[in-house]
Amino acid sequence: MSLAETSTADAPLVLGTHTLQSRLIVGTGKYDTLELMRQSLDASGSECVTVAVRRERLYDPTGRNLLDYIDFHRYTLLPNTAGCYNARDAVRTAKLGREILLGLENPGADWVKLEVLADTKTLLPDPVETVLACEQLVELGFQVLCYTTDDPVIAKRLKQVGATAVMPAGSPIGSGQGILNPNNIRICLEYLKGEDPNYPVIVDAGVGTASDVAFAMELGVDGVLLNTAIAHAKDPVRMAHAMRYATEAGRLAFQSGRIPRRLYASASSPEDGVIGRTASAEP
Ligand SMILES: CC(=O)[C@@H](O)[C@H](O)COP(=O)(O)O
């Protein structure tokens, strides 16, 4: 390990019983081809990929299965309940995901990304049904990674009912609008990590490009989950690289502590003893 690597070494991301070296979790949907998805997952450096259990297109036009393109030795699968609009469907879908992954002997059988949406136009989470489903899934022994709005009150409630991680949206799924309300994310972090600094908070959904990811990480979240920004980029593989570096850069910047914003300038070289000084503080 080089000196640079030693000095930037980071703790892994711990999500319940799962430990991940990469803080980027990526989706598997929306790719033009499964081969492009495979290459993009590889470039992202992620070790955890989320798969919609109710996925409509599990097979590509040539009849090949999505799961044939995911190396189970390399990636932990995170089944998700995308496409569910009430707690009952979400719980049923999570159980189905568990059965599928048990059959595949993938370690992802014991967890789920809970997504209970309110409507098809906004794809925003339904907070009431999300809390209900989270409670039931925890009762059933799932480790629940819970997609939610950026509302700190709901985020806190999800932690109270036993969510393993809370994952507030930066902005609506697939919108690419980035982090619309950083102050809400800051309050989520305060509420969720106040007495428990290791409690995982992940921004899930809405990022459009690498700077959105870096910004999220600089706020102090533990990771980012994204899909569309890579899958729908002009060059998904290149964007996956960008997202990987942005996650790492944002994390390093957060750990380093940014300088405070100042209204006025502060010269980079000493002001004292400048020869022949004529400038004044005011214009
Ligand atoms: C893949 C997945 O789980 C999505 O529902 C997730 O919320 C990502 O959203 P973006 O596609 O906006 O990154």
The ligand as an SDF file (V2000), in Angstrom:
LIG
                    3D

 13 12  0  0  0  0  0  0  0  0999 V2000
  -32.3020    1.5640   -8.5710 C   0  0  0  0  0  0  0  0  0  0  0  0
  -33.2370    2.0580   -7.5880 C   0  0  0  0  0  0  0  0  0  0  0  0
  -33.4370    1.4760   -6.5650 O   0  0  0  0  0  0  0  0  0  0  0  0
  -33.9270    3.3360   -7.8750 C   0  0  0  0  0  0  0  0  0  0  0  0
  -35.2470    3.2290   -7.5270 O   0  0  0  0  0  0  0  0  0  0  0  0
  -33.1990    4.3520   -7.0940 C   0  0  0  0  0  0  0  0  0  0  0  0
  -33.9930    5.0190   -6.2440 O   0  0  0  0  0  0  0  0  0  0  0  0
  -32.2700    5.1600   -7.9170 C   0  0  0  0  0  0  0  0  0  0  0  0
  -32.7840    6.3600   -8.3910 O   0  0  0  0  0  0  0  0  0  0  0  0
  -32.0670    7.1120   -9.6030 P   0  0  0  0  0  0  0  0  0  0  0  0
  -32.3650    6.3090  -10.8050 O   0  0  0  0  0  0  0  0  0  0  0  0
  -32.6570    8.4910   -9.6330 O   0  0  0  0  0  0  0  0  0  0  0  0
  -30.5970    7.1410   -9.3070 O   0  0  0  0  0  0  0  0  0  0  0  0
  1  2  1  0
  2  3  2  0
  2  4  1  0
  4  5  1  0
  4  6  1  0
  6  7  1  0
  6  8  1  0
  8  9  1  0
  9 10  1  0
 10 11  2  0
 10 12  1  0
 10 13  1  0
M  END
$$$$
